[in-house]
């Protein structure tokens, strides 16, 4: 361990000198390398001599028109050059990302999967490459650090909406399943008959606001015992994938699953729809002065209006 610590200290102490060594080797002289770092030619020469003293080898042959690598210097440059290049490229990419406006969208899994992703290419084509879009999907707003997100889209009660929030989709829920499930198990004509079928459930954290099967049954006054236990999942994409595979009947959020229904992957089991006092609400951080979040926020709002 002591040897490793000694090597780490030596590397840390000489990292700047190694970078200077690489620059001199690239330029073939001290003057060009010094200009790259904003140093004088003599200061650059002193750094190289200090590195040579530390390593106990001569790195360059000092010549009239510049410098050339010694055999030891050539061996060292072959070792450090790939790492130096990788570090330069990494720093360059970080600087480009920092200069490019970034918009982080926190959305629940259902909205991210069924609404945002199908429209992401359209959003990118309209905004161009000047804005970087990041989507952070979570099952509830509390799972995402709100201070680090520009736009938040999650299910919440309508009476808790803030003045500048926008209601994207009111919660309207109906049973859906695959055509395969109906062929195998038959359909249900009434909500009461659903109690005889296998129901697929989205697990609901305590702070979550979305509709559950029990809430759906209660809203329609359905009483009785289920014949089968729920099959539960912790994100909505898994619920719908299971439903499309014919494993059971799921609750379908209208406005999110419309395309899946239009494609025939899922069908509405019946016409009964429960509308709650909640919905997908979009809010954003108005304290940030950058234009990116405002443009994305308005684009999403406009898409909902058109549809």
N, C-alpha and C positions, 0 to 999 in steps of 0.2 A: 504493500500500500504506500509506503514511504517513497519507493521508486516512482510509482505512478504519479503521486503528488508532485514530486520533483520535476517530472517530465511535463506535467500540466502547467506548473508555474513557469517553466522555461519557455514552453510554447506560447503562453499568454504574454510573457515579457517580450518575446521576439516576433509576435504576429505582425505588428506594423512593419518591422524590419524585413520580414519575409515578403510582405506585399510590395515594399519599396524595391526589394531585390527582383521581384517578378517584373515590375515596371521598367527597371533599368535594362533587364534582359530583353524586354520587348522593344524598347527604344534604341538599344545599342549605345546609349550614352547617358550621362548623368543629367544633362541639361533638359532633355525632353521629359524624362521621368520626374524631375524636380518641378517642372511647369505643371504637370498633371496633378501634383499634390499641393501646388501653391507654395513651394519651397524654393530656396536658393540652391544653386548648383553645389555650393560648399556644404550646405546642410544635408543634402541628399548623399553626398560623398561620405560625410561623417556617419550617417545611419548605416551605410553599407559596411564601413570599416568596423563599426560597433558590432554588427552582426557577424562579420568574419572573425572578430576577436572572441565573441561568445561561442561560436561554433568551432573555432580552432582550425579553420580552413580558409584558403584564398578562393573567392568566388569569381573574381574577374581578373583578366589581364588588362592592365591600364595601357592603352595605346594612344598614339598621337591624335587620331581622329575619332576616338571613342573607346569602347571597351568590348571585350569578347569573353565568353564564359571559359573558365578553366574546366578540366575534366570533372572536378568535384562540383563546380557550379552547374555543369550540364546535368550531372546526376540528380542534384537537388531540384533543379527546375523541372525535370521530368516527373518528379514526385509531387511537387506542390502545384504545378500549373493547372491540372484538372480541378483541384479543390478551389483554387483562386478563381477560375472561370465560373465554377458553379456558384460561388458566393456572389460574384459580380452579377450574374444572371438573376439570382434570387432577389438581391437588393433592387435590381432594375425592375423586376416584375412587381415588387411591393410598391415601388414609387409610382408605377403606372396605375396600379389599383387604387392607391391613395388619391391620385389626381383625378380618377374617374368617379363621378357621383355614384353612390351606392344606395339602393333602396331595399331595406329588409322588411319583408312582410311576414307577420305572425298570423297564421291561419290554422283552424282546426283541420284534422285529416280529411274530413268529408269535403269541405269547401276547397281545400288545396287540391285534392285528387280529382273531384268531379266538376269543379268550376274553373279554378285557376289554370291547371295544367292544359286542358284542351284549348285555352285561349292564350297561352303563353307565347306561342309563335306570333300570333297577331299583335300582341303587346310589344314584343321585341321588334317587329317590323315597323311599327308606328313610332317607337321611341328611338330606334337605331341603336348603335353600339355606344352611345355616349353615356348611357345609364346602365349600371350593373344591377340586375335583379337577383335577390336572394329570398327564397321562400323557406320559412321555418315552420314546419308542420308540428302541431302538438295536439294533445287530446283536450287540453283546457288552457286558458290564458295564463294560469298560474305557473305552467311549466316553462314559460318563456320569460326571459328578463325583459320586461316592457321598456326599460330605459334604453335598451339597445335596438329596439324595433321602431321603424318609422310609421308603419301601418299595421293595425291589428284588426283581424276579422274573426270573430268568435260568436257563438250563440249566447245571447243574453236576454234578459227581460226588457220589453219595450219601455217600461216605465222608468228604467235606469239609464236610458239614453241621454247623453250630454247634448248640448245645444248644437255642436258642429258634427255630431255623429250622423251616419247615413244608414238607414235600414236597407240592406241589399235584398234579403229574402225573408219574408214572414214564414214562420214555421208552419208548414202544412204537411201532414204525414199520412201515408196510406200503406196498406200491406202490399208487398211485391214478392214475386218468386219467379223461378225460371219456368218456361214451358215444359221442361223435362219433369219438374216436380209435379205439375198438374197431371201430366200423362201417367205418372207413377202412383200418385197419392190422391188424385182428384182435387177438385176446387172447393172453396168455401163460399157459400152464398151470403152468409151473414157473419157479423163479428163474433157471435156466439159460437159458430162452427169452427172458428180459428182455434178455440181451446182444445180441439181434438187433433190439431196438427203440431208438427215440430216447429217451434218458433226460434228464430235466431236473434240474439240480443246484443246490443252495444253496452258494454259495462259503463256505468255512470259514476264517476268520482263524486264525492260529496258536494263539491262546489259547482259541478256542471249543471247546465240549465236545460239541456235538450230533452225531448219527449222520450218516454220509455213505453214498453208494452203495457205495463200496469197503468200508467197515466193515460194511454190511448184507450184501454178498456174502460177505465173509470169515466172518461169524458163521454163515452157512448152508453154508459149505464150497464155495461156487461158484467155479470156476476157469474161465479162458477169456478171450478177447479180445472187447471190444465191437466191434460193426460200425460204430457211429457215435460221434463225439466228443460229450461232454456239451454241452448248452446250459446255461450257468451264469448265475445271477442273484445279486445281493448282498443281497436280502431275500426272505423267504419269501412275502410277498404276491404278488410278481412270479412266483415259481415256481408258485403255485397258479393265478394268472390265466392263465399260459401253458398249464398243464395243462387248465384248463377250456375254453380256446380250441381244444384238440385238438392242441397242438403236440408232445406227448410224454407220458411217464410220470414222475411225481414220487414222492418219498417222502412219505407222509402220516403226520403225528403224531397218533395216536389220542388223543382227549380234546380236540384242537384243531379238527380238521376234521370232527368228527362231524356238525355241522349242515349243512355243505356236502354231505356224503355223503347225509344224510337227505333233503335237497332234490333229490337226483339230479344235482347239478352235477358231482360226481365219483363214481366207483365204485371199489371195491376190486378190483384186478386179480386177486388170489389171496388165499388164507387165510394165507399165510406172514407171520408177525409176528416181528420181532426186538426183544427187550427188552434194554436195556442197563443198566449200573450208574449211569446218570445220570437226571436229571429236572428239571422246572421247580421250582425251590426258591425259597421266599419268605422274605425276612428283612426286618427293620426296625431303625431306629435307636432303641434303647431309652434313649438319653441325653436325648431330647427329652421334656419334661414335658407337652406338649399332648396332649389326648385324641383329636384327629382321626386321627393315624396308627394308634392302637390300635383305633379303631372300624372303620376301613377294613380294616386287617389282619385283624381278627376276622371281618368280613363276608365277605371273600374266602375265608378258611379255612372258614367255615360253608357257603358255596356249594359248595365242592368236596366237603365231607362229604355234603351232600344229594344231589349228583349222582352 
